[in-house]
Amino acid sequence: MALATGDKHGYAIMQEVEVLTEGAVTMGPGTLYGAVKKMLKAGLVEESDERPDPELDDERRRYYRITGLGGRVLEAEISRMEQLARTARARQVIATRRPGV
């Protein structure tokens, strides 16, 4: 999901994950690049040739983008999680969002 808003290099992906999870998930480089390697192999992400202004960039960085397949998989996973939450609420496994939860 960190790549849904555009191409990012590894460190930016780690920062985005932390923001998206409100600090609940922090990724180290080993975890990140292990996941990136698996997603590259599965065709969910690809390396990007797009680069920002050279003055704002480090040429050693690799940038990644989500592929069409990756976008479809992301949409399916979001739908699956939404359905799971609806089912949990309907069965009163979880209440609607409570303060502090």
C-alpha positions in Angstrom: 0.0 0.0 0.0 3.0 2.3 0.5 3.5 2.5 -3.3 -0.1 3.2 -4.1 0.5 7.0 -4.1 3.6 6.8 -6.3 7.2 5.6 -6.8 9.3 5.4 -3.7 12.8 4.3 -2.7 13.3 1.9 0.1 13.7 4.3 3.0 10.6 6.3 1.8 8.7 3.0 1.8 9.8 2.3 5.4 8.6 5.8 6.4 5.3 5.4 4.6 4.6 2.1 6.3 5.2 3.7 9.7 2.8 6.6 8.8 0.1 4.3 7.4 0.2 2.2 10.5 0.4 5.1 12.9 3.7 3.8 14.2 2.4 0.3 14.9 4.7 -1.2 12.3 8.3 -0.2 11.8 10.4 -2.0 9.2 14.1 -2.5 9.2 16.0 -2.7 5.9 16.2 -6.5 6.1 12.5 -6.9 6.4 11.8 -4.3 3.7 14.1 -5.6 1.1 13.1 -9.2 1.8 9.5 -8.2 1.1 10.5 -6.1 -2.0 12.4 -9.1 -3.4 9.3 -11.4 -3.0 7.0 -8.7 -4.5 9.4 -8.2 -7.5 9.5 -11.9 -8.1 5.7 -12.1 -7.9 5.3 -9.2 -10.3 3.5 -7.0 -7.8 6.1 -4.2 -7.9 8.9 -3.3 -10.4 11.9 -1.1 -10.3 11.2 2.4 -11.7 13.3 4.3 -14.1 11.7 7.6 -13.0 14.0 9.7 -10.9 13.5 13.0 -9.0 15.6 16.0 -9.6 19.3 14.9 -9.3 19.9 17.6 -6.7 17.2 15.9 -4.5 18.3 12.3 -5.2 21.0 9.9 -4.3 22.0 7.9 -7.4 22.5 4.8 -5.3 18.8 4.6 -4.5 16.5 2.2 -6.2 12.9 3.3 -6.8 10.0 0.9 -6.9 6.4 1.2 -8.3 3.3 -0.9 -8.0 2.4 -2.9 -11.2 -1.0 -3.3 -12.7 -1.1 -6.8 -11.1 0.0 -5.3 -7.8 -2.7 -2.7 -7.9 -5.4 -5.4 -8.5 -4.0 -7.6 -5.7 -4.0 -4.5 -3.4 -7.6 -3.8 -4.2 -8.6 -7.4 -3.6 -6.8 -7.4 -0.3 -8.5 -4.2 0.8 -11.9 -5.6 -0.1 -11.1 -8.9 1.7 -10.2 -7.0 4.9 -13.3 -4.7 4.7 -15.5 -7.8 4.4 -13.7 -9.4 7.3 -14.3 -6.3 9.5 -18.0 -6.2 8.4 -18.4 -9.8 9.3 -16.7 -9.3 12.7 -19.0 -6.3 13.5 -22.1 -8.2 12.4 -21.2 -11.1 14.6 -20.4 -8.6 17.4 -16.8 -9.9 17.5 -15.7 -6.3 17.5 -17.7 -3.2 18.3 -17.6 -0.1 16.1 -14.5 1.9 16.7 -14.1 2.7 20.4 -11.9 5.5 21.8 -8.4 4.3 22.6 -8.8 1.1 20.6 
